[in-house]
Amino acid sequence: MIDQEIQADWHALADEVWLGVAEWRAANPKATFAEIEQAVEERLATIRTRVLADVALASAVRDIATQDESERPRCPDCHGELEARGQQARELTTLRGDTVRLRRSYSVCGVCGHGLFPLDEELELLLEASHRAWQKASRGWAAGCHLRR
């Protein structure tokens, strides 16, 4: 769940963005539609990136050390109990090319020793990364095929 403090931060950030758009427009009274669109998109990217990170991190598995052991996720390989081993940050690139930084728990299975980031598993980030790599490669391949015709 998204707490009230985060929602208040979103409102404050939105107010800054709207003010920034208004100030930009006042400084650029003869801007074209394309220029206005670019200025608005640049400012909205700030909100988009922040909200994306906050919503992704609104998960109990973000920090499994704070969870009771009975509530922690289990090892996907052997279903053993996971032990918290600190937190690490990961940077992701959004579809729009913005960077989102997620700080999340690393854990190790006490039975088989498998190490993983439960939040990455929950958000399917491993699949997401390989899917995006595949999309990028296939676009390059498709462009190459098109050029050869």
Backbone torsions as a table, in degrees:
resi	resn	phi	psi	omega
1	MET	NA	145.1	179.1
2	ILE	-87.0	120.9	-175.8
3	ASP	-80.2	168.3	-175.4
4	GLN	-62.8	-34.5	-179.7
5	GLU	-64.0	-43.3	178.7
6	ILE	-65.2	-42.6	178.4
7	GLN	-62.5	-38.1	176.9
8	ALA	-64.5	-39.3	176.3
9	ASP	-61.7	-40.1	178.6
10	TRP	-62.0	-42.7	179.7
11	HIS	-63.3	-43.2	178.8
12	ALA	-63.8	-42.2	178.5
13	LEU	-64.0	-42.0	178.0
14	ALA	-61.5	-42.4	178.2
15	ASP	-59.7	-41.1	178.0
16	GLU	-63.4	-41.3	179.9
17	VAL	-64.0	-47.6	-179.0
18	TRP	-61.9	-41.1	177.4
19	LEU	-63.1	-42.3	178.4
20	GLY	-61.9	-39.6	177.6
21	VAL	-64.6	-45.0	-179.4
22	ALA	-63.4	-42.7	178.6
23	GLU	-65.0	-40.7	178.7
24	TRP	-61.7	-44.6	-179.1
25	ARG	-63.4	-40.2	178.6
26	ALA	-63.3	-35.4	179.8
27	ALA	-81.3	-13.6	-178.0
28	ASN	-131.6	64.0	-173.7
29	PRO	-66.6	-18.8	-178.4
30	LYS	-109.8	23.1	-178.8
31	ALA	-64.9	146.8	175.8
32	THR	-77.6	168.4	177.9
33	PHE	-60.2	-42.2	179.8
34	ALA	-62.3	-39.7	178.1
35	GLU	-66.8	-40.2	177.7
36	ILE	-63.7	-45.4	179.3
37	GLU	-59.2	-43.7	179.7
38	GLN	-63.8	-43.1	179.9
39	ALA	-63.3	-42.4	179.1
40	VAL	-65.9	-45.5	180.0
41	GLU	-60.9	-41.9	179.1
42	GLU	-59.8	-41.3	-178.1
43	ARG	-75.4	-36.7	178.1
44	LEU	-68.1	-26.4	179.1
45	ALA	-58.8	-33.2	178.7
46	THR	-61.4	-46.6	179.5
47	ILE	-67.3	-47.4	-176.7
48	ARG	-55.4	-47.6	-177.9
49	THR	-65.9	-43.6	-179.2
50	ARG	-64.2	-46.7	-179.0
51	VAL	-64.9	-41.4	178.6
52	LEU	-58.6	-46.8	179.2
53	ALA	-63.9	-47.0	-178.2
54	ASP	-62.3	-42.1	-179.5
55	VAL	-68.8	-40.7	178.3
56	ALA	-62.3	-36.6	-178.3
57	LEU	-83.1	-4.4	179.6
58	ALA	-81.8	62.5	-177.5
59	SER	-140.0	144.4	178.5
60	ALA	-63.7	-28.6	-177.1
61	VAL	-82.9	0.2	175.4
62	ARG	-57.8	-39.9	179.3
63	ASP	-137.3	89.3	-174.9
64	ILE	-70.3	-15.7	178.2
65	ALA	-63.7	-24.1	-179.7
66	THR	-87.1	-6.8	-179.4
67	GLN	-91.4	148.9	170.2
68	ASP	-64.8	143.8	-177.1
69	GLU	-56.0	-32.6	-179.3
70	SER	-70.9	-18.8	-178.6
71	GLU	-97.8	-9.9	-177.9
72	ARG	-68.7	151.0	173.6
73	PRO	-63.9	161.9	-179.5
74	ARG	-104.9	161.9	177.5
75	CYS	-60.9	129.8	179.5
76	PRO	-69.6	-18.4	-179.0
77	ASP	-86.8	-52.4	-173.2
78	CYS	-120.6	-2.4	-179.5
79	HIS	68.0	19.7	175.5
80	GLY	-73.0	169.3	179.6
81	GLU	-75.7	138.9	178.5
82	LEU	-91.7	139.8	177.9
83	GLU	-109.7	130.8	179.2
84	ALA	-67.6	137.7	179.5
85	ARG	-132.3	41.1	177.2
86	GLY	90.6	-173.5	-178.9
87	GLN	-125.1	151.6	175.7
88	GLN	-137.7	154.6	178.9
89	ALA	-96.8	150.0	175.2
90	ARG	-135.8	135.8	176.9
91	GLU	-104.8	131.4	179.2
92	LEU	-118.2	149.9	175.7
93	THR	-104.9	126.0	-179.4
94	THR	-76.7	171.9	177.0
95	LEU	-58.6	-28.8	-179.7
96	ARG	-87.7	-1.2	178.2
97	GLY	91.1	5.7	177.6
98	ASP	-81.9	157.7	179.7
99	THR	-103.6	129.6	176.3
100	VAL	-115.7	130.9	-179.7
101	ARG	-108.5	123.9	179.0
102	LEU	-117.2	125.7	175.0
103	ARG	-103.5	119.8	-173.3
104	ARG	-146.0	164.9	-176.6
105	SER	-69.5	143.9	166.4
106	TYR	-108.0	141.2	-179.9
107	SER	-139.9	159.1	179.4
108	VAL	-130.4	138.5	177.4
109	CYS	-71.9	128.8	179.1
110	GLY	-71.5	-13.2	-178.4
111	VAL	-96.7	-57.2	-173.0
112	CYS	-103.8	-9.8	178.1
113	GLY	83.6	2.8	178.9
114	HIS	-62.2	128.3	177.9
115	GLY	-103.1	141.3	-179.5
116	LEU	-160.1	166.6	172.9
117	PHE	-107.1	104.6	-176.9
118	PRO	-56.0	-35.6	179.6
119	LEU	-66.4	-39.5	176.8
120	ASP	-59.8	-41.0	178.1
121	GLU	-63.6	-47.4	-177.7
122	GLU	-61.8	-42.2	-178.2
123	LEU	-84.7	-1.3	-178.2
124	GLU	55.6	42.9	-179.0
125	LEU	-71.0	-29.5	177.3
126	LEU	-64.7	-43.1	177.4
127	LEU	-67.9	-40.3	-179.1
128	GLU	-60.7	-44.2	-177.8
129	ALA	-65.5	-44.4	-179.3
130	SER	-70.2	-34.3	178.4
131	HIS	-64.9	-44.2	178.8
132	ARG	-64.8	-38.7	177.7
133	ALA	-63.0	-41.5	178.1
134	TRP	-63.3	-44.1	178.9
135	GLN	-59.6	-44.6	-179.3
136	LYS	-62.8	-45.2	-179.8
137	ALA	-64.7	-41.3	-178.0
138	SER	-69.8	-32.4	175.5
139	ARG	-64.2	-42.3	178.2
140	GLY	-64.2	-41.4	178.7
141	TRP	-64.7	-44.8	-179.4
142	ALA	-63.5	-39.7	178.6
143	ALA	-64.8	-39.4	178.0
144	GLY	-64.2	-39.8	179.1
145	CYS	-66.1	-38.9	-179.5
146	HIS	-64.0	-39.2	-178.0
147	LEU	-70.0	-26.8	-177.4
148	ARG	-78.6	-15.9	-177.0
149	ARG	-69.2	NA	NA
